[in-house]
Amino acid sequence: MIHVLDPVGYLSWKAPGIGRNLFFCFLVGVLCFAILFIIESKLIESILYRNEAKKYKGGNEERDPMALEDSDVVAETSRIRKTNLTQLYKTDNMVLR
């Protein structure tokens, strides 16, 4: 006859049981899923982007593309927009509007 001193179930927290192992396995799974969700949804990148956008919210001249172009580029763009299309075909090799 087998005599058991401490009858403990298999799912108990104490030594012969696996309750502690199952709990920590579940906890690690939830933590890894949360980390993966944050990475895949690009949540951190969007938070950092919003913080950077708040820094530059006041400066419109930095976001204005015409402020970043040289004067010769602005003059050429103006010439292309003001010239008739048939005249552009005669004077320029490639015409993109």
Buried (B, 14 or more C-beta within 10 A) or exposed (E): EEEEEEEBEEEBEEEEBEBEEEEEEEEEEEEEEEEEEEEEEEEEEEEEEEEEEEEEEEEEEEEEEEEEEEEEEEEEEEEBEEEEEEEBEEEEEEEEE
